[in-house]
Amino acid sequence: MIKRYLLFILIMYPFYLIGQNDSVIAVNETKKGWNFGILPAISFDADLGFQYGGLINLFNYGDGKRYPQFDHSLYFEISQYTKGSGIYRFYLDSDRLIKGIKIINDISYMPEQAYDFYGFNGYESVLKKNWENEKSDEYRTRMFYKMQQKLFRFKSDFQGKIGSTSLNWILGFNLLNFTIGSVDIDRLNKGKNDVDKLPSVEDEPGLYEKYITWGLINKQEANGGFIPEIKGGIVYDTRDNRANPMRGIWTEMVVVTAPEFLGSESSFSKFSVIHRQYFTIIEDDLSFALRLAWQETINGDVPFYYQPQIITSVMSGASSTGLGGQRSLRGVRRNRVVGDGIIFGNMELRWKPIYTRFLKQNFYFGANTFYDFGRVTKKIRINEIALPNEPVTDYLLPGAEKFHSSWGLGLRVAMNRNFIVGCDYGMAINKQDGDSGFYIGLNYLF
């Protein structure tokens, strides 16, 4: 899916910049009060239909003394596909509502008619791309590696300084409600010619339905459930800028627990460590950014639908799932790498070659190149299965897991150093991870 309107902006904007003569001093002019960025959402997907809607991100810089740091950030997004998928989100980021306390609130509803499901433990679950390729003799259905997911999420996180140090404490309470099921084939088939219609789930079950039949997905979890999270941890933060740091360290240790007495389907806890570091190569213009992360289940049984969640103190986008996809391994299929424990990393070279002023706003144009990697470190237990009509090795290859990796290029356009629109194109190195991915959204990866 490509949002063509934004692709056009990203391609044409550099040509506009070439004609500008503003100095860097002028481009860094202090901003005060409220500023905002608006982005429409218009695209088309053959199965999901037309997308329409948009987003707005408002920033309040107060008296401007902290610019480019902001006092408040308000984010609103409403986008909808004609066949049911969409994003409805409100996000608040502020360190001025309560003195000394940073508040992050998120309320989101994200229905997805075709949510990715590739099994568990990375390469130990086989990806058969021909099964979803209509031009192949082995074709089954384009929805073979899909299921339906509707997620309601409420997040309320708080951070505060520990003394006069760069250490911060984290406390949070998050509510997530997952509704899971088979893809609504009848809905996706509406308006299609017979030759383009998808086969029914009864005629051609996908991997999600097969895992339920084989007992690899607990029937009690198969339709989703409610997850109340309590989050706590510490953060060490010396970044010089939150949106795109040129130097500093941002490291966090977080524990998330979901107790049954609050309504969780089963009790469990996860532990996460994420280290991010930023190195200046050329002052203001060129930097190297590194992220290394490890998370693992430390007790309890985690429902299968929660396993793709990436535990982090701050989300840089509407979702935080993986491994694979826009927020973790770009070019690797979303949720391709799911386990009870995972490690992953990202390395980026970020360049900001051109600055300018336009409509009294500060802009810069950036480019980045990246390498992403990760793997399962603790496997989800898989019971042995015997299939009467097809080989088990078409689905499961015990012992096959190893590092997944991808590389690629990206572009960024930033307004007032905080509203950052970008696109990344990533390519998977191993074909078992897919081929490539093109992503358009807001912000840098980390």
Backbone torsions as a table, in degrees:
resi	resn	phi	psi	omega
1	MET	NA	126.1	-178.4
2	ILE	-123.8	123.9	175.6
3	LYS	-81.8	95.7	-167.6
4	ARG	-66.6	-31.9	179.4
5	TYR	-60.5	-40.4	-178.1
6	LEU	-75.5	-37.8	176.1
7	LEU	-57.3	-40.9	178.5
8	PHE	-62.6	-43.2	179.2
9	ILE	-61.2	-45.5	-176.6
10	LEU	-66.9	-31.7	179.0
11	ILE	-75.9	-41.2	-174.3
12	MET	-83.0	-26.4	-173.4
13	TYR	-60.0	-40.6	178.9
14	PRO	-58.0	-33.9	-179.3
15	PHE	-67.3	-34.4	174.5
16	TYR	-65.0	-41.3	-177.2
17	LEU	-62.9	-32.6	-177.1
18	ILE	-57.2	-32.9	-176.6
19	GLY	-84.5	1.0	-176.7
20	GLN	-91.7	147.4	-177.8
21	ASN	-123.8	12.5	-178.1
22	ASP	-64.6	144.4	177.8
23	SER	-80.4	162.5	177.9
24	VAL	-62.8	-32.8	179.2
25	ILE	-61.5	-44.4	179.3
26	ALA	-66.2	-38.8	-179.0
27	VAL	-63.1	-30.7	-179.1
28	ASN	-90.2	19.2	178.3
29	GLU	-55.4	135.6	-177.9
30	THR	-62.0	139.8	176.0
31	LYS	-106.4	143.6	178.4
32	LYS	-127.2	158.6	174.0
33	GLY	64.7	-150.5	-175.0
34	TRP	-90.1	136.6	170.1
35	ASN	-136.0	158.1	-177.9
36	PHE	-150.8	157.0	172.6
37	GLY	-124.8	140.8	-179.5
38	ILE	-122.8	140.2	179.0
39	LEU	-139.2	122.4	175.8
40	PRO	-77.3	163.0	176.9
41	ALA	-127.6	105.9	-180.0
42	ILE	-137.2	118.7	178.4
43	SER	-159.3	178.7	-180.0
44	PHE	-142.8	137.2	173.4
45	ASP	-129.0	134.3	-173.7
46	ALA	-59.1	-30.7	-179.3
47	ASP	-96.6	-37.5	-174.6
48	LEU	-88.2	-20.5	179.3
49	GLY	97.2	-160.5	179.9
50	PHE	-82.9	140.7	173.4
51	GLN	-103.8	138.8	176.8
52	TYR	-145.7	153.5	-179.0
53	GLY	137.5	-153.6	-179.9
54	GLY	175.6	-177.8	179.9
55	LEU	-141.1	156.8	174.2
56	ILE	-139.7	135.4	178.3
57	ASN	-122.8	115.7	-178.8
58	LEU	-104.2	136.5	178.2
59	PHE	-123.0	136.1	173.5
60	ASN	-114.0	119.9	-177.2
61	TYR	-99.5	7.8	178.5
62	GLY	59.2	-131.8	179.2
63	ASP	-82.8	0.6	176.0
64	GLY	84.8	-1.8	-177.0
65	LYS	-67.9	-23.3	-179.2
66	ARG	-99.4	-1.5	-175.9
67	TYR	-52.2	135.0	11.3
68	PRO	-86.3	5.2	172.8
69	GLN	-66.4	146.1	-178.8
70	PHE	-114.9	159.3	175.9
71	ASP	-84.7	-43.4	-178.1
72	HIS	-139.9	143.0	171.4
73	SER	-130.2	125.8	178.0
74	LEU	-119.3	129.6	-176.6
75	TYR	-126.8	128.1	177.5
76	PHE	-126.5	131.9	175.9
77	GLU	-138.5	130.8	170.5
78	ILE	-134.5	113.8	175.8
79	SER	-141.8	143.5	-170.7
80	GLN	-142.9	136.5	169.0
81	TYR	-93.9	146.5	-175.1
82	THR	-63.2	-18.6	-179.9
83	LYS	-106.4	19.8	164.7
84	GLY	117.7	-25.7	179.5
85	SER	-73.8	156.1	179.3
86	GLY	-179.8	174.3	174.3
87	ILE	-133.9	127.4	175.7
88	TYR	-129.4	109.1	-167.5
89	ARG	-143.7	139.5	168.1
90	PHE	-126.9	133.8	-175.7
91	TYR	-136.8	129.9	179.5
92	LEU	-121.5	131.9	176.7
93	ASP	-133.4	114.5	-175.8
94	SER	-152.1	140.9	172.1
95	ASP	-119.6	22.7	-179.5
96	ARG	-123.8	-7.1	178.2
97	LEU	-69.4	-40.4	175.6
98	ILE	-125.0	124.5	-175.7
99	LYS	-57.4	126.0	176.8
100	GLY	81.0	0.6	-177.1
101	ILE	-122.5	129.3	173.3
102	LYS	-92.7	127.8	-177.4
103	ILE	-114.6	131.6	174.9
104	ILE	-129.1	116.4	178.0
105	ASN	-119.4	141.5	179.8
106	ASP	-140.8	126.2	172.6
107	ILE	-125.0	118.3	-174.4
108	SER	-139.6	146.2	167.8
109	TYR	-130.1	120.9	-174.0
110	MET	-132.1	90.2	174.3
111	PRO	-81.3	133.3	178.2
112	GLU	-128.3	119.5	179.4
113	GLN	-74.9	-23.3	-177.3
114	ALA	-139.0	79.6	-177.6
115	TYR	-92.8	138.3	-172.5
116	ASP	-70.9	134.0	173.7
117	PHE	-143.7	115.1	-177.0
118	TYR	-118.3	12.6	-177.9
119	GLY	91.9	-160.2	-172.6
120	PHE	-122.7	157.9	169.9
121	ASN	69.1	33.3	171.4
122	GLY	62.0	-125.8	-176.1
123	TYR	-64.4	-13.2	175.9
124	GLU	-70.8	-14.3	169.7
125	SER	-105.3	120.5	-171.7
126	VAL	-79.3	137.4	174.0
127	LEU	-102.2	116.9	177.8
128	LYS	-107.2	91.3	-174.6
129	LYS	-65.3	-28.5	179.8
130	ASN	-65.4	-24.5	180.0
131	TRP	-67.7	-19.6	178.7
132	GLU	-112.4	8.6	-178.7
133	ASN	-101.7	111.0	-176.5
134	GLU	-61.7	-23.0	-178.2
135	LYS	-86.1	-4.6	-178.6
136	SER	-91.7	148.1	174.6
137	ASP	-67.4	-17.4	-179.2
138	GLU	-94.5	5.7	-174.7
139	TYR	-55.4	135.2	173.9
140	ARG	-114.9	-63.9	177.7
141	THR	-163.8	146.5	176.8
142	ARG	-65.3	-18.5	-177.7
143	MET	-98.5	17.6	-175.2
144	PHE	-59.8	-41.1	-178.8
145	TYR	-102.3	39.6	-179.5
146	LYS	-131.3	155.5	169.1
147	MET	-145.6	173.3	177.2
148	GLN	-98.1	134.4	176.2
149	GLN	-137.0	133.0	172.3
150	LYS	-121.8	119.3	-175.6
151	LEU	-116.7	123.8	167.4
152	PHE	-105.8	130.8	-175.8
153	ARG	-134.3	130.0	170.7
154	PHE	-123.9	121.7	-179.5
155	LYS	-124.5	133.8	175.2
156	SER	-136.0	105.3	-175.6
157	ASP	-118.9	146.8	-178.3
158	PHE	-133.2	141.2	176.0
159	GLN	-134.6	143.4	177.0
160	GLY	-147.7	155.0	-177.1
161	LYS	-72.4	148.5	173.0
162	ILE	-101.5	100.5	-176.7
163	GLY	64.1	-141.0	179.8
164	SER	-103.2	18.1	-178.0
165	THR	-88.7	-179.6	174.9
166	SER	-89.2	7.4	177.1
167	LEU	-85.2	142.5	176.9
168	ASN	-131.2	146.1	171.5
169	TRP	-91.5	155.3	178.1
170	ILE	-127.2	132.8	169.8
171	LEU	-136.8	139.4	-179.1
172	GLY	-154.8	155.6	174.4
173	PHE	-135.1	119.2	-174.6
174	ASN	-125.1	141.2	176.7
175	LEU	-120.5	126.1	178.0
176	LEU	-128.6	130.6	176.7
177	ASN	-122.8	116.9	-178.0
178	PHE	-103.6	128.0	169.9
179	THR	-113.5	116.4	-172.1
180	ILE	-117.6	146.6	175.9
181	GLY	-172.6	-176.9	176.4
182	SER	-71.1	154.0	175.5
183	VAL	-59.3	136.8	178.4
184	ASP	-80.0	85.6	-174.7
185	ILE	-62.6	-39.5	-179.7
186	ASP	-59.8	-40.2	179.9
187	ARG	-67.1	-42.7	-179.6
188	LEU	-69.6	-25.6	-178.5
189	ASN	-82.8	-11.2	-178.5
190	LYS	-59.7	130.5	177.5
191	GLY	82.4	0.6	-179.4
192	LYS	-93.5	150.4	170.2
193	ASN	-68.9	155.1	-178.0
194	ASP	-54.8	-37.4	-176.6
195	VAL	-68.3	-24.7	-177.9
196	ASP	-96.5	-6.0	-175.4
197	LYS	-70.7	148.3	177.3
198	LEU	-82.4	145.5	174.8
199	PRO	-69.6	151.8	-179.4
200	SER	-67.6	160.3	177.7
201	VAL	-64.8	-32.8	178.1
202	GLU	-65.9	-39.9	-179.5
203	ASP	-78.1	-34.1	-176.8
204	GLU	-142.9	82.6	179.9
205	PRO	-64.9	147.3	177.2
206	GLY	-91.4	-174.8	-176.7
207	LEU	-63.9	-37.7	178.8
208	TYR	-58.9	-47.8	179.6
209	GLU	-64.7	-39.3	179.6
210	LYS	-65.2	-40.5	-179.9
211	TYR	-63.6	-35.2	176.4
212	ILE	-66.9	-46.1	179.5
213	THR	-59.9	-39.9	-177.1
214	TRP	-82.2	-5.5	-179.7
215	GLY	82.0	10.6	178.4
216	LEU	-80.1	-19.5	169.0
217	ILE	-115.3	123.3	178.2
218	ASN	-60.4	129.6	-178.1
219	LYS	-60.8	-26.9	177.5
220	GLN	-70.0	-25.0	-179.9
221	GLU	-95.8	-13.5	-167.3
222	ALA	-58.9	-30.2	-177.4
223	ASN	-99.3	10.2	178.8
224	GLY	94.7	-166.0	-178.6
225	GLY	173.2	-176.0	-175.1
226	PHE	-105.5	131.0	-179.9
227	ILE	-125.2	105.8	171.7
228	PRO	-92.6	125.5	-176.8
229	GLU	-111.0	138.4	165.9
230	ILE	-112.1	128.3	-173.4
231	LYS	-122.4	139.2	175.7
232	GLY	-149.9	152.3	179.0
233	GLY	172.9	-168.2	178.2
234	ILE	-133.3	151.8	179.6
235	VAL	-131.9	135.2	171.2
236	TYR	-109.3	119.6	-170.3
237	ASP	-136.9	114.7	176.4
238	THR	-124.5	23.0	-178.6
239	ARG	-63.5	145.7	176.7
240	ASP	-86.3	-13.7	177.8
241	ASN	-158.0	137.6	-175.1
242	ARG	-78.0	-36.3	-173.7
243	ALA	-75.4	-40.7	-179.9
244	ASN	-153.1	82.6	-176.1
245	PRO	-66.3	147.4	172.6
246	MET	-99.5	-21.4	179.4
247	ARG	-157.1	160.4	176.6
248	GLY	119.3	175.8	-179.6
249	ILE	-126.5	141.3	175.9
250	TRP	-137.6	99.4	-175.6
251	THR	-124.5	140.2	-178.7
252	GLU	-140.2	149.2	170.2
253	MET	-126.4	123.0	-172.9
254	VAL	-133.5	137.8	171.7
255	VAL	-115.8	130.6	175.6
256	VAL	-118.4	130.5	177.0
257	THR	-128.4	142.4	179.3
258	ALA	-123.9	95.9	-176.0
259	PRO	-84.2	146.9	179.4
260	GLU	-65.0	-31.7	-175.5
261	PHE	-68.1	-14.2	174.4
262	LEU	-94.7	-0.4	176.2
263	GLY	112.9	2.4	178.9
264	SER	-66.8	146.9	-179.9
265	GLU	-61.3	-35.7	174.4
266	SER	-151.2	150.2	179.7
267	SER	-80.0	138.2	175.0
268	PHE	-160.3	163.8	176.2
269	SER	-139.8	145.2	176.2
270	LYS	-128.0	147.9	178.9
271	PHE	-120.0	136.8	-177.3
272	SER	-135.2	137.1	172.1
273	VAL	-126.2	126.8	177.2
274	ILE	-130.8	124.4	176.9
275	HIS	-114.1	124.9	176.1
276	ARG	-124.0	137.9	179.6
277	GLN	-142.3	144.2	-172.9
278	TYR	-126.8	131.5	-175.7
279	PHE	-123.4	128.2	176.2
280	THR	-81.8	127.1	175.1
281	ILE	-102.9	-48.7	172.4
282	ILE	-124.9	122.7	-175.5
283	GLU	-48.5	127.7	177.2
284	ASP	72.2	-20.6	-167.5
285	ASP	-114.7	-35.4	-173.1
286	LEU	-135.8	128.5	179.7
287	SER	-141.6	161.7	174.0
288	PHE	-117.3	129.1	-177.9
289	ALA	-119.9	136.1	-176.6
290	LEU	-129.8	135.5	172.4
291	ARG	-131.2	129.7	174.9
292	LEU	-126.9	132.5	-174.2
293	ALA	-141.6	148.2	174.4
294	TRP	-142.9	132.4	172.1
295	GLN	-140.0	148.9	-175.0
296	GLU	-154.8	147.7	172.6
297	THR	-72.8	127.0	-177.9
298	ILE	-104.4	-17.2	170.9
299	ASN	-165.7	159.1	175.6
300	GLY	84.6	-178.7	-179.9
301	ASP	-113.0	119.6	-176.4
302	VAL	-90.4	125.7	175.8
303	PRO	-57.5	145.2	-173.7
304	PHE	-60.0	-33.1	-175.5
305	TYR	-74.3	-17.5	178.5
306	TYR	-89.9	-21.0	-172.3
307	GLN	-55.7	-34.7	179.9
308	PRO	-70.9	-8.2	-176.3
309	GLN	-67.2	132.0	174.7
310	ILE	-94.8	121.8	-178.3
311	ILE	-81.0	123.5	-179.2
312	THR	-153.4	156.8	-179.4
313	SER	-75.1	-30.5	-177.3
314	VAL	-138.3	129.1	174.8
315	MET	-88.4	135.5	178.2
316	SER	-94.5	-0.5	178.5
317	GLY	-152.8	-175.1	-176.5
318	ALA	-66.0	-28.9	-179.2
319	SER	-128.8	158.9	177.6
320	SER	-139.3	74.3	-177.1
321	THR	-129.4	165.3	179.9
322	GLY	164.4	-161.1	-0.1
323	LEU	-78.1	151.5	-175.3
324	GLY	110.6	137.8	176.5
325	GLY	104.4	-168.1	-167.9
326	GLN	-61.3	-31.3	-172.7
327	ARG	-104.2	7.1	179.9
328	SER	-145.6	-76.5	-179.1
329	LEU	-113.7	93.8	-175.2
330	ARG	-71.8	127.5	-174.9
331	GLY	103.1	-28.7	172.3
332	VAL	-82.4	139.5	-178.3
333	ARG	-59.9	142.6	-178.1
334	ARG	-58.8	134.3	179.1
335	ASN	65.2	20.5	178.6
336	ARG	-66.9	-30.3	-173.9
337	VAL	-118.1	99.9	-177.3
338	VAL	-125.9	127.1	179.6
339	GLY	-153.1	176.1	177.1
340	ASP	-75.2	-20.4	174.8
341	GLY	-146.3	141.9	-179.2
342	ILE	-142.9	153.4	166.9
343	ILE	-126.4	149.3	176.1
344	PHE	-157.9	162.1	179.5
345	GLY	-151.5	159.2	178.3
346	ASN	-141.0	136.1	175.5
347	MET	-125.0	128.1	-177.1
348	GLU	-132.9	138.1	168.5
349	LEU	-105.0	117.4	-173.1
350	ARG	-114.3	126.3	-175.6
351	TRP	-123.0	133.7	176.1
352	LYS	-121.3	84.1	-171.5
353	PRO	-78.6	-24.0	-171.4
354	ILE	-136.6	132.5	175.0
355	TYR	-118.0	151.8	178.4
356	THR	-160.0	170.3	172.4
357	ARG	-116.4	137.4	178.8
358	PHE	-151.5	128.6	-178.8
359	LEU	53.0	39.2	177.5
360	LYS	64.7	21.7	177.8
361	GLN	-118.0	152.2	178.0
362	ASN	-88.9	127.7	179.0
363	PHE	-126.1	150.7	162.1
364	TYR	-138.1	152.1	177.5
365	PHE	-108.6	128.5	-176.0
366	GLY	-128.4	160.9	175.3
367	ALA	-137.1	152.2	179.2
368	ASN	-147.1	151.0	172.4
369	THR	-125.5	147.9	-170.6
370	PHE	-146.7	160.1	172.3
371	TYR	-136.4	125.2	-178.1
372	ASP	-118.3	147.8	-179.7
373	PHE	-154.9	157.6	178.0
374	GLY	178.1	166.9	177.9
375	ARG	-163.7	167.5	174.8
376	VAL	-80.0	134.3	176.9
377	THR	-109.9	-23.4	176.5
378	LYS	-134.3	119.5	-171.0
379	LYS	-84.0	148.5	167.8
380	ILE	-75.8	132.5	-176.3
381	ARG	-67.7	128.1	-179.9
382	ILE	-117.1	121.2	176.2
383	ASN	-73.0	148.2	177.0
384	GLU	-65.7	140.7	178.7
385	ILE	-127.3	153.0	174.8
386	ALA	-125.3	125.8	-177.6
387	LEU	-110.4	128.4	-175.1
388	PRO	-72.5	-29.4	-169.8
389	ASN	-116.5	-2.0	-180.0
390	GLU	-153.2	154.5	-177.2
391	PRO	-71.8	140.6	177.5
392	VAL	-60.8	-31.0	-177.7
393	THR	-66.7	-10.1	171.3
394	ASP	-72.0	-14.7	-176.0
395	TYR	-122.6	-39.9	-172.6
396	LEU	-129.6	135.4	176.3
397	LEU	-133.9	83.1	-178.6
398	PRO	-55.6	136.8	178.2
399	GLY	86.4	0.6	-174.6
400	ALA	-84.2	-13.2	-174.0
401	GLU	-64.6	137.8	174.9
402	LYS	-155.3	-172.3	-178.0
403	PHE	-67.2	137.6	171.5
404	HIS	-102.0	142.7	-178.1
405	SER	-150.5	159.7	179.6
406	SER	-155.5	164.6	177.1
407	TRP	-146.9	163.9	-179.8
408	GLY	177.4	-168.1	-175.8
409	LEU	-133.0	157.6	178.8
410	GLY	-149.2	165.7	175.4
411	LEU	-128.8	149.4	177.5
412	ARG	-137.0	143.6	168.3
413	VAL	-127.3	120.3	-175.9
414	ALA	-116.8	134.4	175.0
415	MET	-110.0	124.1	179.9
416	ASN	54.7	29.5	172.9
417	ARG	66.8	-0.3	-177.4
418	ASN	-122.9	-38.0	176.4
419	PHE	-87.6	101.5	-171.3
420	ILE	-117.1	117.5	176.7
421	VAL	-103.9	133.7	-177.3
422	GLY	-150.3	165.7	172.5
423	CYS	-136.6	143.7	176.8
424	ASP	-128.0	140.7	172.5
425	TYR	-120.4	115.0	-178.7
426	GLY	-115.5	148.8	-179.9
427	MET	-124.7	127.1	177.7
428	ALA	-72.8	138.9	-179.0
429	ILE	-81.3	-33.7	178.2
430	ASN	-104.9	128.1	-177.4
431	LYS	-64.2	-17.4	174.8
432	GLN	-69.1	-11.8	178.0
433	ASP	-97.7	-0.9	-174.5
434	GLY	112.0	-159.2	-178.4
435	ASP	-117.3	-63.7	-177.9
436	SER	-159.8	169.5	177.9
437	GLY	-146.7	140.9	177.0
438	PHE	-116.7	124.4	-171.9
439	TYR	-126.7	136.6	176.4
440	ILE	-127.7	132.0	-179.4
441	GLY	-175.5	-158.5	-179.0
442	LEU	-109.3	149.2	168.9
443	ASN	78.7	162.9	168.0
444	TYR	-76.6	165.2	-176.9
445	LEU	-62.3	-38.2	-179.9
446	PHE	-157.1	NA	NA
